[in-house]
């Protein structure tokens, strides 16, 4: 039995505990943003600060999705070489993860692990590159990332935003991507009673 899945899980949990959780906990998020004419300059500044708070929380969640996706891809490359003896050509790292899962008899689609890893990969590509093929595909499989979910966000760009800039990644979305990565390593881990649930 090889310890790589254990190592990868432990590193992901440490990254969350030491970096991602403290940073996200330190970013205030407001359930509703007030707009319209302010009664005073202080009220105007308070409203503007709340808008920036929510905007930055979204930016942080997008950035951490990029990091988590990149980490999983690097870990998978190391493991696939060990497991398969070579790194086969695939369209994406999610396809490679599926090939490795098939090799071990793991149902990669169970509990939305494949879906959430693929969504994280597409979010990472949109964060990196903006509008394009990844943005169009992501809109098809996860349109809710663009849907209005309450008056809690205002775009702060001074020009009309491209479609990719209006994507919303909330804390719960980031946690889904983290959990999918963690669950994958737990399910392919040959150790009896391997952990498949991340500690949030």
Phi, psi and omega in degrees: 000130183263139185279002185305311179302322176297316181297315181296318177299313182299318180295321178294316179297319178296317178300318178295310185296320189265336186238301190291309182298312179301320181293313181292323177296332182277358181257111179292143177231133183253133184293328180219138178257132179272136177232183181095183183291129180275149181281339181205168177296322179298316179296319178300315181293323177297317179295318179297320179296320179295321177298317179294320178305308183293323178297315182290326176297321177294316179299319180295316180297322177295316181296318180289330173297319176300317180294313182297318178297316179296320178297314180298319180298317179294316179299316182298321179299317178297313185291320182297320177298319180291316186287316187261350181085347178203171179252099183291155177283129179221165180287328182205167179291338176291322175295321177296318177299322178294320179296318177295320179297317178300321180301329182257359180078025179265129178282093187296335182279346184297144177057027177063021180297311179298315181302313184287326175293320179292320178298316179299319179299316180291319176302315179300319179293322178293318178299321181287313194248348182078211183299145179159199183299319181295320180296319179294318180292320179297321179298328179287318185268340181218062182297339181295342178290345176252347187290149174292124178237034180122162184278057186243015184208135173229134178288129184261002179291149183270001177231164177304131186279138170294161184306319184294337181281346183263007177294141179245120174244113180264172181304319181292330175292312177304318179296326177297319181291320176298313181297321180297317178297314182296316181296321179303311182294328177292320183285333178267000180283123182283355180292133178302140178059037178299145182283133179238000182244123179285150178268113180257000000 
